[in-house]
Amino acid sequence: MGSGEKGLRGFGKKQVIRDIPKGCLAIKVGQGEEQQRFVVPVIYFNHPLFMQLLKEAEEEYGFDQKGTITIPCHVEEFRYVQGMIDREKSLNHHHHVGCFRV
């Protein structure tokens, strides 16, 4: 294992967990082959646009999701929402916390 990685034993096979920056959370966006992993600032979870995506996830999967939160929208739709949230934050002169796809 390289630096910044932690080993975890689960179900008889080794899993690698990448460090997630403080104040961020990993989510999955999309379905099937389109699905991608993103790391987003936790402040997104209070934004009305992101709350709508979470509501869609609740309607699709219920509250019983195991593991990483999955947002069922298309990746491009998520990137559009992500851009709107980031632009709004920069207009309000908030400290920009980057988010990225992993």
Legacy VTK file of the C-alpha trace (Angstrom):
# vtk DataFile Version 3.0
C-alpha trace
ASCII
DATASET POLYDATA
POINTS 102 float
0.000 0.000 0.000
1.255 3.481 -0.827
1.226 6.434 1.486
-2.197 7.896 2.160
-3.939 4.533 1.797
-5.356 2.388 4.563
-5.966 -1.328 4.335
-9.241 -2.856 5.443
-10.219 -6.501 5.524
-13.781 -7.229 4.504
-15.531 -10.295 3.132
-12.210 -12.124 2.788
-10.615 -9.662 0.390
-8.522 -6.583 0.948
-10.115 -3.229 0.215
-8.241 0.054 -0.198
-9.707 3.228 1.224
-8.316 6.498 -0.113
-8.028 9.385 2.300
-10.796 11.917 1.848
-9.950 15.539 2.726
-11.363 16.866 5.973
-14.757 18.458 5.374
-15.505 16.315 2.315
-17.513 13.180 1.620
-17.343 10.609 -1.185
-20.500 9.987 -3.207
-21.367 7.993 -6.326
-23.164 9.656 -9.223
-24.951 7.929 -12.087
-25.981 4.365 -12.707
-24.407 1.372 -14.397
-21.301 1.970 -16.501
-21.799 5.747 -16.281
-21.385 5.748 -12.487
-18.479 7.807 -11.160
-17.141 8.586 -7.701
-16.900 12.218 -6.564
-15.572 13.809 -3.397
-17.622 16.865 -2.446
-17.492 19.377 0.411
-20.010 18.578 3.158
-21.400 22.110 2.805
-23.011 20.884 -0.457
-25.459 18.881 1.660
-27.091 22.110 2.884
-27.530 23.604 -0.602
-31.091 23.436 -2.045
-29.888 22.070 -5.414
-27.935 19.278 -3.757
-30.829 18.587 -1.392
-32.998 17.982 -4.458
-30.488 15.395 -5.709
-30.568 13.732 -2.287
-34.368 13.660 -2.439
-34.153 11.895 -5.821
-31.739 9.390 -4.267
-34.189 8.786 -1.419
-37.040 8.231 -3.886
-34.910 5.827 -5.940
-33.182 3.875 -3.157
-34.939 4.763 0.105
-33.068 5.428 3.328
-31.565 1.946 3.422
-28.590 2.614 1.131
-25.534 0.696 2.298
-22.132 2.312 1.972
-21.533 5.322 -0.220
-24.468 7.628 -1.005
-25.513 7.165 -4.639
-27.110 10.009 -6.593
-29.133 8.536 -9.498
-28.834 11.514 -11.891
-26.601 11.579 -14.976
-22.982 12.587 -14.347
-23.318 15.634 -16.636
-26.396 16.818 -14.703
-24.435 16.472 -11.460
-21.504 18.445 -12.897
-23.930 21.199 -13.918
-25.350 21.374 -10.369
-21.828 21.241 -8.958
-20.819 24.193 -11.147
-23.860 26.209 -10.077
-23.096 25.602 -6.389
-19.431 26.536 -6.861
-20.300 29.713 -8.825
-22.787 30.744 -6.155
-20.192 30.179 -3.445
-17.607 32.271 -5.306
-20.121 35.108 -5.836
-20.779 35.114 -2.106
-17.012 35.322 -1.436
-16.919 32.041 0.463
-13.718 30.071 0.721
-13.656 27.686 -2.241
-13.372 24.054 -1.261
-12.527 22.010 -4.316
-14.306 18.859 -5.261
-13.166 16.271 -7.683
-13.907 13.002 -9.376
-11.904 10.028 -8.154
LINES 1 103
102 0 1 2 3 4 5 6 7 8 9 10 11 12 13 14 15 16 17 18 19 20 21 22 23 24 25 26 27 28 29 30 31 32 33 34 35 36 37 38 39 40 41 42 43 44 45 46 47 48 49 50 51 52 53 54 55 56 57 58 59 60 61 62 63 64 65 66 67 68 69 70 71 72 73 74 75 76 77 78 79 80 81 82 83 84 85 86 87 88 89 90 91 92 93 94 95 96 97 98 99 100 101
